[in-house]
Amino acid sequence: MNKKLITVKEIVNKFNITFQTVNHYTNLGLLSVVTKKGNVRLYGETEVRERLAQITRLVSEGYSLGLIRKKLVGLRSI
């Protein structure tokens, strides 16, 4: 399976969120780094798109990021 990898800068530009938001979501475990090349983190584009859609939906429903983390991180095997 060949997945397209994108950088934090590409996430910021493509999905209209801030660098700090990407870092925060990564630190919370809401976004997963696929690999690193030097000091550059690479994420799977499809996973980022799907996860940001889930986060946006749950935030609009009133869930806190802590609850979203419990809900979404529990869905994938770590």
C-alpha positions as a LaTeX table, in Angstrom:
\begin{tabular}{lrrr}
\hline
Residue & $x$ (\AA) & $y$ (\AA) & $z$ (\AA) \\
\hline
Met1 & 0.00 & 0.00 & 0.00 \\
Asn2 & 1.47 & 3.30 & $-1.10$ \\
Lys3 & 0.31 & 6.17 & 1.08 \\
Lys4 & 1.04 & 9.81 & 0.41 \\
Leu5 & 3.03 & 11.41 & 3.20 \\
Ile6 & 2.73 & 15.09 & 4.02 \\
Thr7 & 4.66 & 17.47 & 6.25 \\
Val8 & 3.32 & 19.70 & 9.01 \\
Lys9 & 3.63 & 22.67 & 6.66 \\
Glu10 & 1.47 & 20.90 & 4.08 \\
Ile11 & $-1.12$ & 20.02 & 6.76 \\
Val12 & $-1.25$ & 23.67 & 7.84 \\
Asn13 & $-1.78$ & 24.88 & 4.28 \\
Lys14 & $-4.11$ & 22.13 & 3.08 \\
Phe15 & $-6.40$ & 21.86 & 6.12 \\
Asn16 & $-6.26$ & 25.49 & 7.31 \\
Ile17 & $-5.12$ & 24.78 & 10.86 \\
Thr18 & $-2.16$ & 26.23 & 12.73 \\
Phe19 & 1.24 & 24.68 & 13.30 \\
Gln20 & 0.51 & 24.80 & 17.03 \\
Thr21 & $-2.72$ & 22.83 & 16.50 \\
Val22 & $-0.86$ & 20.11 & 14.59 \\
Asn23 & 1.73 & 19.93 & 17.38 \\
His24 & $-0.95$ & 19.84 & 20.07 \\
Tyr25 & $-2.93$ & 17.10 & 18.32 \\
Thr26 & 0.29 & 15.12 & 17.78 \\
Asn27 & 1.27 & 15.49 & 21.45 \\
Leu28 & $-2.19$ & 14.33 & 22.53 \\
Gly29 & $-1.96$ & 11.33 & 20.24 \\
Leu30 & $-4.77$ & 12.50 & 17.97 \\
Leu31 & $-2.45$ & 12.64 & 14.95 \\
Ser32 & 0.25 & 10.03 & 14.38 \\
Val33 & 3.64 & 10.64 & 12.84 \\
Val34 & 4.32 & 7.92 & 10.25 \\
Thr35 & 8.05 & 8.61 & 9.96 \\
Lys36 & 10.65 & 11.33 & 10.36 \\
Lys37 & 13.22 & 12.49 & 7.85 \\
Gly38 & 15.77 & 14.44 & 9.82 \\
Asn39 & 13.82 & 17.03 & 11.73 \\
Val40 & 10.72 & 16.78 & 9.49 \\
Arg41 & 7.69 & 14.81 & 10.67 \\
Leu42 & 5.67 & 13.04 & 8.00 \\
Tyr43 & 2.01 & 12.10 & 8.36 \\
Gly44 & $-0.27$ & 9.97 & 6.20 \\
Glu45 & $-2.48$ & 12.37 & 4.25 \\
Thr46 & $-5.57$ & 10.16 & 4.27 \\
Glu47 & $-5.29$ & 9.50 & 8.01 \\
Val48 & $-4.86$ & 13.22 & 8.71 \\
Arg49 & $-7.89$ & 14.14 & 6.59 \\
Glu50 & $-10.09$ & 11.52 & 8.27 \\
Arg51 & $-8.86$ & 12.27 & 11.78 \\
Leu52 & $-9.30$ & 16.05 & 11.43 \\
Ala53 & $-12.86$ & 15.48 & 10.14 \\
Gln54 & $-13.59$ & 13.31 & 13.19 \\
Ile55 & $-12.07$ & 15.84 & 15.59 \\
Thr56 & $-13.98$ & 18.73 & 14.01 \\
Arg57 & $-17.26$ & 16.82 & 14.19 \\
Leu58 & $-16.76$ & 15.81 & 17.83 \\
Val59 & $-15.68$ & 19.31 & 18.90 \\
Ser60 & $-18.83$ & 20.72 & 17.26 \\
Glu61 & $-20.85$ & 18.19 & 19.28 \\
Gly62 & $-19.31$ & 19.60 & 22.46 \\
Tyr63 & $-16.65$ & 16.99 & 23.29 \\
Ser64 & $-13.40$ & 18.14 & 24.90 \\
Leu65 & $-10.08$ & 17.12 & 23.35 \\
Gly66 & $-9.47$ & 14.85 & 26.33 \\
Leu67 & $-12.69$ & 12.93 & 25.65 \\
Ile68 & $-12.01$ & 12.92 & 21.91 \\
Arg69 & $-8.59$ & 11.42 & 22.61 \\
Lys70 & $-10.12$ & 8.65 & 24.71 \\
Lys71 & $-12.74$ & 7.99 & 22.05 \\
Leu72 & $-10.43$ & 8.03 & 19.00 \\
Val73 & $-7.23$ & 6.56 & 20.40 \\
Gly74 & $-9.27$ & 3.65 & 21.66 \\
Leu75 & $-10.36$ & 2.97 & 18.07 \\
Arg76 & $-6.88$ & 2.15 & 16.82 \\
Ser77 & $-4.33$ & $-0.23$ & 18.15 \\
Ile78 & $-1.28$ & 1.40 & 19.66 \\
\hline
\end{tabular}
